[in-house]
């Protein structure tokens, strides 16, 4: 395999199941040669807890929690491939959401998981929150990521989080034939607090060298 597909973290996790992706989703999952840049609008985005999210920032670090919530909010996403010292490939994403009161960013990276069919997702600038994501293909041919476990990384320790203190994350990357735009829907929920972060919208994208 040559081209961006040869270094796709999603294809590596999916294996032969990647053939079930619809063409537009497969092209997006193939990833960047160097980077992908997208721009679009979130129909809904953010956290209903507002500035209460700032209370968690000392624990999880910056560029992870959002302190605003809105509808029809423009955004930009940039995905970059980064090769680590041991030759592994990571997909680094930066999402910038243009809220009326100012921009907010959240960042994460994806790399091969510790079990077949999974990816490791490390969140925020401080990289203190880690998720194991199960990768699959929906009946519609969309790419789906679902979290299975969560850890907090502090002072060199990797601490498993019990379900009550964790979040369950689900992300679906799809395609809208009517508009010809890529779609994304994500939700992070806690058993006690309910939805702590959500975003849903569509965008157009391009590969850049």
GROMACS elastic network, one bead per residue, 0.5 to 0.9 nm:
[ bonds ]
;  ai    aj funct       b0    kb
    1     4     6  0.89267   500
    1     5     6  0.69652   500
    1     6     6  0.53508   500
    2     5     6  0.65713   500
    2     6     6  0.52979   500
    2     7     6  0.85724   500
    3     6     6  0.58688   500
    3     7     6  0.78707   500
    3    30     6  0.86644   500
    3    33     6  0.70441   500
    4     7     6  0.56460   500
    4     8     6  0.64778   500
    4    30     6  0.56986   500
    4    31     6  0.58001   500
    4    32     6  0.57241   500
    4    34     6  0.84746   500
    5     8     6  0.50452   500
    5     9     6  0.87253   500
    5    11     6  0.71555   500
    5    27     6  0.83343   500
    5    29     6  0.79358   500
    5    31     6  0.66444   500
    5    32     6  0.84393   500
    5    33     6  0.87218   500
    6     9     6  0.89280   500
    6    11     6  0.81743   500
    6    12     6  0.85431   500
    6    30     6  0.78421   500
    7    10     6  0.88300   500
    7    11     6  0.80600   500
    7    12     6  0.78624   500
    7    30     6  0.76721   500
    7    31     6  0.76748   500
    7    32     6  0.86887   500
    7    33     6  0.85334   500
    7    81     6  0.84258   500
    7    89     6  0.68875   500
    8    11     6  0.52771   500
    8    12     6  0.62899   500
    8    13     6  0.87590   500
    8    29     6  0.68658   500
    8    30     6  0.51768   500
    8    31     6  0.56398   500
    8    32     6  0.81970   500
    8    81     6  0.89243   500
    8    89     6  0.82512   500
    8    90     6  0.89495   500
    8    91     6  0.83229   500
    9    12     6  0.51403   500
    9    13     6  0.63544   500
    9    14     6  0.87086   500
    9    29     6  0.82688   500
    9    30     6  0.81792   500
    9    31     6  0.81017   500
    9    89     6  0.73439   500
    9    90     6  0.72379   500
    9    91     6  0.71704   500
    9   110     6  0.73032   500
    9   111     6  0.62811   500
    9   112     6  0.64409   500
    9   119     6  0.76954   500
   10    13     6  0.52106   500
   10    14     6  0.60807   500
   10    15     6  0.84656   500
   10    18     6  0.81388   500
   10    29     6  0.61471   500
   10    30     6  0.73488   500
   10    31     6  0.83817   500
   10   111     6  0.89445   500
   10   112     6  0.86283   500
   10   118     6  0.88619   500
   10   119     6  0.79388   500
   10   135     6  0.73746   500
   10   143     6  0.86934   500
   11    14     6  0.50009   500
   11    15     6  0.57162   500
   11    16     6  0.81914   500
   11    17     6  0.83707   500
   11    18     6  0.59804   500
   11    26     6  0.88380   500
   11    29     6  0.72710   500
   11    30     6  0.70217   500
   12    15     6  0.55805   500
   12    18     6  0.88776   500
   12   112     6  0.75803   500
   12   117     6  0.80764   500
   13    18     6  0.87728   500
   13   112     6  0.70003   500
   13   113     6  0.77901   500
   13   116     6  0.66040   500
   13   118     6  0.56748   500
   13   119     6  0.67239   500
   13   134     6  0.85409   500
   13   135     6  0.65770   500
   13   136     6  0.86472   500
   14    17     6  0.52676   500
   14    18     6  0.54067   500
   14    19     6  0.89164   500
   14   116     6  0.85046   500
   14   117     6  0.56887   500
   14   118     6  0.81081   500
   14   135     6  0.63948   500
   14   136     6  0.65889   500
   14   137     6  0.82224   500
   15    18     6  0.59733   500
   15    19     6  0.84291   500
   15   117     6  0.77511   500
   16    19     6  0.59551   500
   16    20     6  0.82184   500
   17    20     6  0.56505   500
   17    21     6  0.78170   500
   17   136     6  0.75613   500
   17   137     6  0.70700   500
   18    21     6  0.56047   500
   18    26     6  0.72924   500
   18   136     6  0.83279   500
   18   137     6  0.72814   500
   18   143     6  0.87973   500
   19    22     6  0.80716   500
   19    26     6  0.80048   500
   20    23     6  0.89475   500
   20    26     6  0.85689   500
   20   137     6  0.65610   500
   20   138     6  0.83653   500
   20   139     6  0.84856   500
   20   140     6  0.88765   500
   20   141     6  0.57885   500
   20   142     6  0.84903   500
   21    24     6  0.79960   500
   21    25     6  0.59547   500
   21    26     6  0.53335   500
   21    29     6  0.89215   500
   21   137     6  0.63393   500
   21   138     6  0.80713   500
   21   140     6  0.80324   500
   21   142     6  0.58949   500
   21   143     6  0.69257   500
   22    25     6  0.54573   500
   22    26     6  0.60054   500
   22    27     6  0.86577   500
   22   140     6  0.75594   500
   22   142     6  0.67299   500
   22   174     6  0.86877   500
   22   175     6  0.85854   500
   23    27     6  0.60965   500
   23    28     6  0.86794   500
   23   141     6  0.84841   500
   24    27     6  0.51842   500
   24    28     6  0.64058   500
   24    29     6  0.86649   500
   24   174     6  0.81096   500
   24   175     6  0.67217   500
   24   182     6  0.78384   500
   25    28     6  0.51169   500
   25    29     6  0.59984   500
   25    30     6  0.84792   500
   25   141     6  0.74154   500
   25   142     6  0.61969   500
   25   143     6  0.68655   500
   25   173     6  0.71304   500
   25   174     6  0.60749   500
   25   175     6  0.66795   500
   25   182     6  0.78290   500
   26    29     6  0.50217   500
   26    30     6  0.60654   500
   26   141     6  0.87107   500
   26   142     6  0.84816   500
   26   143     6  0.82846   500
   27    30     6  0.51881   500
   27    31     6  0.73461   500
   28    31     6  0.57373   500
   28    32     6  0.82937   500
   28    36     6  0.89909   500
   28   173     6  0.88419   500
   28   182     6  0.84434   500
   28   205     6  0.86584   500
   29    32     6  0.87870   500
   29   143     6  0.77890   500
   29   173     6  0.87953   500
   31    34     6  0.86037   500
   31    35     6  0.78121   500
   31    36     6  0.72371   500
   31    79     6  0.79455   500
   31    80     6  0.84463   500
   31    81     6  0.80439   500
   31    91     6  0.82651   500
   31   207     6  0.84075   500
   32    36     6  0.52576   500
   32    79     6  0.71799   500
   32    80     6  0.66839   500
   32    81     6  0.67030   500
   32    91     6  0.88939   500
   32   206     6  0.88005   500
   32   207     6  0.58717   500
   32   208     6  0.75354   500
   32   209     6  0.83979   500
   33    36     6  0.79835   500
   33    80     6  0.84054   500
   33    81     6  0.74492   500
   33   207     6  0.70497   500
   33   208     6  0.73884   500
   33   209     6  0.65157   500
   34    79     6  0.84477   500
   34    80     6  0.58823   500
   34    81     6  0.57363   500
   34    82     6  0.83182   500
   34   207     6  0.76528   500
   34   208     6  0.65348   500
   34   209     6  0.53202   500
   35    78     6  0.68698   500
   35    79     6  0.53550   500
   35    81     6  0.63938   500
   35   206     6  0.86550   500
   35   207     6  0.59570   500
   35   208     6  0.54874   500
   35   209     6  0.65613   500
   36    77     6  0.79997   500
   36    78     6  0.56199   500
   36    79     6  0.50300   500
   36    80     6  0.65644   500
   36   205     6  0.67720   500
   36   206     6  0.56664   500
   36   208     6  0.59247   500
   36   209     6  0.86943   500
   37    76     6  0.74257   500
   37    77     6  0.58058   500
   37    79     6  0.65654   500
   37    80     6  0.88851   500
   37   204     6  0.85437   500
   37   205     6  0.55177   500
   37   206     6  0.56028   500
   37   207     6  0.64579   500
   37   208     6  0.72198   500
   38    75     6  0.84464   500
   38    76     6  0.57072   500
   38    77     6  0.50819   500
   38    78     6  0.64109   500
   38    79     6  0.86249   500
   38   203     6  0.62887   500
   38   204     6  0.54570   500
   38   206     6  0.64249   500
   38   207     6  0.88394   500
   39    74     6  0.75509   500
   39    75     6  0.58256   500
   39    77     6  0.63131   500
   39    78     6  0.89092   500
   39   202     6  0.84174   500
   39   203     6  0.52826   500
   39   204     6  0.57524   500
   39   205     6  0.65013   500
   40    73     6  0.85484   500
   40    74     6  0.57777   500
   40    75     6  0.55881   500
   40    76     6  0.65713   500
   40    77     6  0.86542   500
   40   181     6  0.89281   500
   40   201     6  0.73913   500
   40   202     6  0.56681   500
   40   204     6  0.63167   500
   40   205     6  0.87002   500
   41    44     6  0.86562   500
   41    71     6  0.89200   500
   41    72     6  0.59134   500
   41    73     6  0.54073   500
   41    75     6  0.57482   500
   41    76     6  0.85089   500
   41    97     6  0.89999   500
   41   200     6  0.85627   500
   41   201     6  0.56892   500
   41   202     6  0.59395   500
   41   203     6  0.65017   500
   42    45     6  0.59813   500
   42    70     6  0.85640   500
   42    71     6  0.68147   500
   42    72     6  0.53745   500
   42    73     6  0.51632   500
   42    74     6  0.61805   500
   42    75     6  0.69174   500
   42    97     6  0.85786   500
   42   184     6  0.88363   500
   42   199     6  0.64268   500
   42   200     6  0.53837   500
   42   202     6  0.65871   500
   42   203     6  0.85278   500
   43    70     6  0.81424   500
   43    71     6  0.51900   500
   43    73     6  0.66757   500
   43    74     6  0.88941   500
   43   199     6  0.75220   500
   43   200     6  0.56860   500
   43   201     6  0.50879   500
   43   202     6  0.81393   500
   44    69     6  0.75487   500
   44    70     6  0.57821   500
   44    72     6  0.62283   500
   44    73     6  0.71679   500
   44   198     6  0.73370   500
   44   199     6  0.54639   500
   44   200     6  0.55902   500
   44   201     6  0.71182   500
   45    68     6  0.82140   500
   45    69     6  0.56916   500
   45    70     6  0.56067   500
   45    71     6  0.65045   500
   45    72     6  0.82547   500
   45    73     6  0.72854   500
   45    97     6  0.83946   500
   45   197     6  0.76001   500
   45   198     6  0.55038   500
   45   200     6  0.65272   500
   45   201     6  0.84686   500
   46    49     6  0.89272   500
   46    50     6  0.84158   500
   46    65     6  0.87161   500
   46    66     6  0.58438   500
   46    67     6  0.70819   500
   46    68     6  0.55161   500
   46    70     6  0.65534   500
   46    97     6  0.89330   500
   46   196     6  0.82617   500
   46   197     6  0.55440   500
   46   198     6  0.56393   500
   46   199     6  0.63879   500
   47    50     6  0.59475   500
   47    53     6  0.82210   500
   47    65     6  0.81297   500
   47    66     6  0.59613   500
   47    67     6  0.61525   500
   47    68     6  0.58197   500
   47    69     6  0.52334   500
   47    70     6  0.86562   500
   47   195     6  0.78793   500
   47   196     6  0.56170   500
   47   198     6  0.67201   500
   48    67     6  0.79122   500
   48    68     6  0.70415   500
   48    69     6  0.58626   500
   48   195     6  0.82307   500
   48   196     6  0.70487   500
   48   197     6  0.77049   500
   49    52     6  0.56099   500
   49    53     6  0.63750   500
   49    66     6  0.88032   500
   49    67     6  0.69915   500
   49    68     6  0.79059   500
   49    69     6  0.84751   500
   49   196     6  0.71772   500
   49   197     6  0.89179   500
   50    53     6  0.61680   500
   50    54     6  0.83112   500
   50    66     6  0.73374   500
   50    68     6  0.51512   500
   50    69     6  0.71180   500
   51    54     6  0.54620   500
   51    55     6  0.78659   500
   51    66     6  0.81841   500
   51    68     6  0.73967   500
   52    55     6  0.57186   500
   52    56     6  0.78917   500
   52    67     6  0.73358   500
   53    56     6  0.56171   500
   53    57     6  0.69778   500
   53    65     6  0.62519   500
   53    66     6  0.68378   500
   53    67     6  0.58948   500
   54    57     6  0.51456   500
   54    58     6  0.79718   500
   54    65     6  0.76677   500
   54    66     6  0.84627   500
   54    67     6  0.72088   500
   55    58     6  0.70401   500
   55    59     6  0.84374   500
   56    59     6  0.55244   500
   56    60     6  0.63169   500
   56    61     6  0.79960   500
   56    65     6  0.80599   500
   57    60     6  0.51642   500
   57    62     6  0.62423   500
   57    63     6  0.89380   500
   57    64     6  0.82002   500
   57    65     6  0.73351   500
   58    61     6  0.56548   500
   58    62     6  0.82554   500
   59   128     6  0.78733   500
   59   152     6  0.89971   500
   59   154     6  0.85057   500
   60    64     6  0.73639   500
   60    65     6  0.82968   500
   60   123     6  0.85614   500
   60   124     6  0.73023   500
   60   125     6  0.86916   500
   60   126     6  0.68188   500
   60   127     6  0.76766   500
   60   128     6  0.56484   500
   60   129     6  0.66163   500
   60   152     6  0.82606   500
   60   153     6  0.89445   500
   61    64     6  0.70073   500
   61    65     6  0.85447   500
   61   124     6  0.65429   500
   61   125     6  0.64304   500
   61   126     6  0.51610   500
   61   127     6  0.77412   500
   61   128     6  0.73154   500
   62    65     6  0.73320   500
   62   105     6  0.89539   500
   62   106     6  0.81341   500
   62   124     6  0.61628   500
   62   125     6  0.57619   500
   62   126     6  0.68142   500
   63    66     6  0.78432   500
   63   104     6  0.76809   500
   63   105     6  0.54653   500
   63   107     6  0.59923   500
   63   108     6  0.88778   500
   63   123     6  0.84609   500
   63   124     6  0.51459   500
   63   125     6  0.58846   500
   63   126     6  0.84850   500
   64   105     6  0.74348   500
   64   107     6  0.63818   500
   64   108     6  0.80886   500
   64   123     6  0.64349   500
   64   125     6  0.73139   500
   64   126     6  0.89188   500
   65   105     6  0.86928   500
   65   106     6  0.70756   500
   65   124     6  0.81876   500
   65   197     6  0.80674   500
   66    69     6  0.79985   500
   66   104     6  0.69398   500
   66   105     6  0.78367   500
   66   106     6  0.76261   500
   66   197     6  0.76059   500
   67   104     6  0.83082   500
   68    99     6  0.75332   500
   68   101     6  0.86214   500
   68   104     6  0.84286   500
   69    99     6  0.80928   500
   70    73     6  0.63997   500
   70    99     6  0.71729   500
   70   100     6  0.86245   500
   72   201     6  0.84355   500
   73    97     6  0.70422   500
   73    98     6  0.62981   500
   73    99     6  0.61734   500
   73   100     6  0.80915   500
   74    96     6  0.87440   500
   74    97     6  0.62993   500
   74    98     6  0.54904   500
   74    99     6  0.75496   500
   75    95     6  0.70669   500
   75    96     6  0.55483   500
   75    98     6  0.56612   500
   75    99     6  0.86139   500
   75   203     6  0.86163   500
   76    94     6  0.81903   500
   76    95     6  0.57687   500
   76    96     6  0.51822   500
   76    97     6  0.66015   500
   76    98     6  0.82141   500
   76   203     6  0.85985   500
   77    93     6  0.69845   500
   77    94     6  0.56749   500
   77    96     6  0.63280   500
   77    97     6  0.87047   500
   77   205     6  0.86906   500
   78    92     6  0.80988   500
   78    93     6  0.56058   500
   78    94     6  0.52741   500
   78    95     6  0.65626   500
   78    96     6  0.86765   500
   79    91     6  0.65246   500
   79    92     6  0.55429   500
   79    94     6  0.66027   500
   79    95     6  0.87687   500
   80    90     6  0.81792   500
   80    91     6  0.56756   500
   80    92     6  0.51147   500
   80    93     6  0.64494   500
   80    94     6  0.87230   500
   81    89     6  0.66474   500
   81    90     6  0.57655   500
   81    92     6  0.62943   500
   81    93     6  0.89941   500
   82    88     6  0.83805   500
   82    89     6  0.57492   500
   82    90     6  0.51564   500
   82    91     6  0.63257   500
   82    92     6  0.70246   500
   83    86     6  0.80065   500
   83    87     6  0.58323   500
   83    88     6  0.56768   500
   83    90     6  0.62894   500
   83    91     6  0.89244   500
   84    87     6  0.52845   500
   84    88     6  0.53378   500
   84    89     6  0.62406   500
   84    90     6  0.73128   500
   85    88     6  0.74172   500
   88   111     6  0.79613   500
   88   112     6  0.83021   500
   89   110     6  0.87548   500
   89   111     6  0.66001   500
   89   112     6  0.81117   500
   90   109     6  0.64539   500
   90   110     6  0.55637   500
   90   112     6  0.78900   500
   91   108     6  0.84059   500
   91   109     6  0.54133   500
   91   110     6  0.51035   500
   91   111     6  0.66055   500
   92   107     6  0.75018   500
   92   108     6  0.59855   500
   92   110     6  0.65946   500
   93   106     6  0.83839   500
   93   107     6  0.56022   500
   93   108     6  0.55149   500
   93   109     6  0.61037   500
   93   110     6  0.84371   500
   94   105     6  0.68805   500
   94   106     6  0.61006   500
   94   108     6  0.69196   500
   94   109     6  0.89529   500
   95   104     6  0.82938   500
   95   105     6  0.55196   500
   95   106     6  0.55425   500
   95   107     6  0.63210   500
   95   108     6  0.89837   500
   96   103     6  0.65236   500
   96   104     6  0.57771   500
   96   106     6  0.68709   500
   96   107     6  0.88319   500
   97   102     6  0.84510   500
   97   103     6  0.55154   500
   97   104     6  0.53186   500
   97   105     6  0.61989   500
   97   106     6  0.85289   500
   98   101     6  0.81647   500
   98   102     6  0.61998   500
   98   104     6  0.67305   500
   98   105     6  0.88907   500
   99   102     6  0.51819   500
   99   103     6  0.55140   500
   99   104     6  0.72131   500
  100   103     6  0.78300   500
  106   123     6  0.81615   500
  106   124     6  0.64182   500
  106   125     6  0.83394   500
  107   122     6  0.88388   500
  107   123     6  0.62911   500
  107   124     6  0.51527   500
  107   125     6  0.67244   500
  108   121     6  0.68711   500
  108   122     6  0.55790   500
  108   124     6  0.55855   500
  108   125     6  0.76725   500
  108   127     6  0.79742   500
  109   120     6  0.81099   500
  109   121     6  0.57350   500
  109   122     6  0.53663   500
  109   123     6  0.66663   500
  109   124     6  0.85730   500
  109   127     6  0.89154   500
  110   113     6  0.86504   500
  110   119     6  0.63553   500
  110   120     6  0.56495   500
  110   122     6  0.66447   500
  111   119     6  0.56648   500
  111   120     6  0.53139   500
  111   121     6  0.67931   500
  111   122     6  0.85791   500
  112   115     6  0.85247   500
  112   116     6  0.88282   500
  112   117     6  0.88823   500
  112   118     6  0.68605   500
  112   120     6  0.58970   500
  112   121     6  0.88913   500
  113   116     6  0.70540   500
  113   117     6  0.75386   500
  113   121     6  0.84002   500
  113   132     6  0.68781   500
  113   133     6  0.78125   500
  113   134     6  0.88606   500
  114   117     6  0.89689   500
  114   118     6  0.69822   500
  114   119     6  0.74432   500
  114   120     6  0.73935   500
  114   132     6  0.81370   500
  115   118     6  0.56757   500
  115   119     6  0.80310   500
  115   132     6  0.88816   500
  116   119     6  0.85709   500
  116   134     6  0.88890   500
  117   133     6  0.85331   500
  117   134     6  0.60816   500
  117   135     6  0.58237   500
  117   136     6  0.77785   500
  118   132     6  0.66058   500
  118   133     6  0.53587   500
  118   135     6  0.56319   500
  118   136     6  0.89792   500
  118   145     6  0.87774   500
  119   131     6  0.82840   500
  119   132     6  0.59432   500
  119   133     6  0.51410   500
  119   134     6  0.66263   500
  119   135     6  0.71498   500
  119   145     6  0.87683   500
  120   130     6  0.69816   500
  120   131     6  0.59050   500
  120   133     6  0.62501   500
  121   129     6  0.82950   500
  121   130     6  0.56070   500
  121   131     6  0.50114   500
  121   132     6  0.62495   500
  121   133     6  0.68521   500
  122   127     6  0.55962   500
  122   128     6  0.73210   500
  122   129     6  0.58471   500
  122   131     6  0.64895   500
  122   132     6  0.89715   500
  123   126     6  0.77260   500
  123   127     6  0.52912   500
  123   128     6  0.68660   500
  123   129     6  0.53669   500
  123   130     6  0.63142   500
  123   131     6  0.81872   500
  124   127     6  0.52174   500
  124   128     6  0.72353   500
  124   129     6  0.73795   500
  125   128     6  0.82243   500
  126   129     6  0.82924   500
  127   130     6  0.73235   500
  127   152     6  0.89584   500
  127   153     6  0.74889   500
  128   151     6  0.80809   500
  128   152     6  0.55349   500
  128   154     6  0.64371   500
  128   158     6  0.87879   500
  129   150     6  0.72949   500
  129   151     6  0.59624   500
  129   153     6  0.62079   500
  130   149     6  0.83794   500
  130   150     6  0.56522   500
  130   151     6  0.51207   500
  130   152     6  0.63951   500
  130   153     6  0.74278   500
  130   158     6  0.88079   500
  131   147     6  0.62466   500
  131   148     6  0.72653   500
  131   149     6  0.57361   500
  131   151     6  0.64844   500
  131   169     6  0.87668   500
  132   146     6  0.82074   500
  132   147     6  0.55436   500
  132   148     6  0.55658   500
  132   149     6  0.53311   500
  132   150     6  0.65191   500
  132   151     6  0.87912   500
  133   145     6  0.57635   500
  133   146     6  0.51531   500
  133   148     6  0.59855   500
  133   149     6  0.77610   500
  133   169     6  0.83779   500
  133   170     6  0.87078   500
  134   144     6  0.80817   500
  134   145     6  0.55719   500
  134   146     6  0.51481   500
  134   147     6  0.61508   500
  134   148     6  0.68188   500
  135   143     6  0.74281   500
  135   144     6  0.58795   500
  135   146     6  0.67842   500
  136   142     6  0.84464   500
  136   143     6  0.61698   500
  136   144     6  0.52576   500
  136   145     6  0.65865   500
  136   146     6  0.84354   500
  137   140     6  0.79243   500
  137   141     6  0.57474   500
  137   142     6  0.55625   500
  137   144     6  0.58500   500
  137   145     6  0.88324   500
  138   141     6  0.51645   500
  138   142     6  0.51704   500
  138   143     6  0.64950   500
  138   144     6  0.66384   500
  138   172     6  0.87374   500
  139   142     6  0.73691   500
  140   174     6  0.83707   500
  141   174     6  0.77080   500
  142   172     6  0.67247   500
  142   173     6  0.58285   500
  142   175     6  0.75270   500
  143   171     6  0.82047   500
  143   172     6  0.56961   500
  143   173     6  0.51367   500
  143   174     6  0.65766   500
  144   170     6  0.72800   500
  144   171     6  0.57332   500
  144   173     6  0.64423   500
  144   174     6  0.86878   500
  145   169     6  0.78466   500
  145   170     6  0.56168   500
  145   171     6  0.51065   500
  145   172     6  0.64558   500
  145   173     6  0.86660   500
  146   168     6  0.75553   500
  146   169     6  0.57373   500
  146   171     6  0.66107   500
  146   172     6  0.88095   500
  147   150     6  0.77268   500
  147   167     6  0.82964   500
  147   168     6  0.57612   500
  147   169     6  0.51689   500
  147   170     6  0.65210   500
  148   168     6  0.74131   500
  148   169     6  0.84366   500
  149   160     6  0.78094   500
  149   161     6  0.77332   500
  149   162     6  0.87254   500
  149   163     6  0.82536   500
  149   166     6  0.82387   500
  149   167     6  0.88178   500
  149   168     6  0.82784   500
  150   159     6  0.85556   500
  150   160     6  0.61479   500
  150   161     6  0.56330   500
  150   162     6  0.80401   500
  150   163     6  0.83376   500
  150   166     6  0.64046   500
  150   167     6  0.76442   500
  150   168     6  0.86395   500
  151   158     6  0.61095   500
  151   159     6  0.52126   500
  151   161     6  0.52673   500
  151   162     6  0.88397   500
  151   166     6  0.83125   500
  152   157     6  0.79183   500
  152   158     6  0.58019   500
  152   159     6  0.50495   500
  152   160     6  0.64978   500
  152   161     6  0.67290   500
  153   156     6  0.66033   500
  153   157     6  0.54438   500
  153   159     6  0.61140   500
  153   160     6  0.88363   500
  154   157     6  0.52219   500
  154   158     6  0.67200   500
  154   159     6  0.76984   500
  155   158     6  0.86080   500
  161   164     6  0.80594   500
  161   165     6  0.61249   500
  161   166     6  0.58251   500
  162   165     6  0.55427   500
  162   166     6  0.61869   500
  163   167     6  0.72316   500
  163   168     6  0.84278   500
  163   190     6  0.80826   500
  163   191     6  0.74520   500
  164   167     6  0.79887   500
  164   190     6  0.69474   500
  164   191     6  0.58341   500
  164   192     6  0.68384   500
  165   190     6  0.72466   500
  165   191     6  0.80671   500
  165   192     6  0.84781   500
  166   189     6  0.83906   500
  166   190     6  0.61749   500
  166   191     6  0.80007   500
  167   188     6  0.58873   500
  167   189     6  0.51119   500
  167   191     6  0.74438   500
  167   195     6  0.88250   500
  167   196     6  0.82567   500
  168   187     6  0.80139   500
  168   188     6  0.55067   500
  168   189     6  0.52798   500
  168   190     6  0.64163   500
  168   191     6  0.83405   500
  169   186     6  0.72727   500
  169   187     6  0.57165   500
  169   189     6  0.65882   500
  170   185     6  0.81297   500
  170   186     6  0.56293   500
  170   187     6  0.55868   500
  170   188     6  0.66794   500
  170   189     6  0.89669   500
  171   184     6  0.71727   500
  171   185     6  0.56853   500
  171   187     6  0.66920   500
  171   188     6  0.88007   500
  172   183     6  0.80841   500
  172   184     6  0.56837   500
  172   185     6  0.53168   500
  172   186     6  0.64758   500
  173   182     6  0.73917   500
  173   183     6  0.57598   500
  173   185     6  0.67430   500
  173   186     6  0.87720   500
  174   181     6  0.88629   500
  174   182     6  0.59774   500
  174   184     6  0.61385   500
  174   185     6  0.84139   500
  175   179     6  0.87200   500
  175   180     6  0.71297   500
  175   181     6  0.59718   500
  175   183     6  0.51384   500
  175   184     6  0.82271   500
  175   202     6  0.83235   500
  176   179     6  0.56831   500
  176   180     6  0.56143   500
  176   181     6  0.55149   500
  176   182     6  0.62971   500
  176   183     6  0.65322   500
  176   202     6  0.82216   500
  177   181     6  0.72218   500
  177   182     6  0.88876   500
  178   181     6  0.81545   500
  179   182     6  0.87517   500
  180   204     6  0.83449   500
  181   202     6  0.60078   500
  181   203     6  0.55799   500
  181   204     6  0.55790   500
  181   205     6  0.86098   500
  182   201     6  0.86111   500
  182   202     6  0.54538   500
  182   203     6  0.53418   500
  182   204     6  0.61046   500
  182   205     6  0.79379   500
  183   200     6  0.77009   500
  183   201     6  0.58172   500
  183   203     6  0.64109   500
  183   204     6  0.88599   500
  184   199     6  0.77633   500
  184   200     6  0.56716   500
  184   201     6  0.56537   500
  184   202     6  0.61507   500
  184   203     6  0.83131   500
  185   198     6  0.77380   500
  185   199     6  0.58181   500
  185   201     6  0.65821   500
  185   202     6  0.87635   500
  186   197     6  0.80542   500
  186   198     6  0.55057   500
  186   199     6  0.53051   500
  186   200     6  0.62885   500
  187   195     6  0.68634   500
  187   196     6  0.78549   500
  187   197     6  0.58551   500
  187   199     6  0.66557   500
  187   200     6  0.85725   500
  188   194     6  0.83612   500
  188   195     6  0.58050   500
  188   196     6  0.57785   500
  188   197     6  0.51491   500
  188   198     6  0.62896   500
  189   192     6  0.85999   500
  189   193     6  0.72599   500
  189   194     6  0.50295   500
  189   196     6  0.54471   500
  189   197     6  0.70725   500
  189   198     6  0.86438   500
  190   193     6  0.52505   500
  190   195     6  0.63713   500
  190   196     6  0.68669   500
  191   194     6  0.58907   500
  191   195     6  0.87550   500
  193   196     6  0.70256   500
  195   198     6  0.70773   500
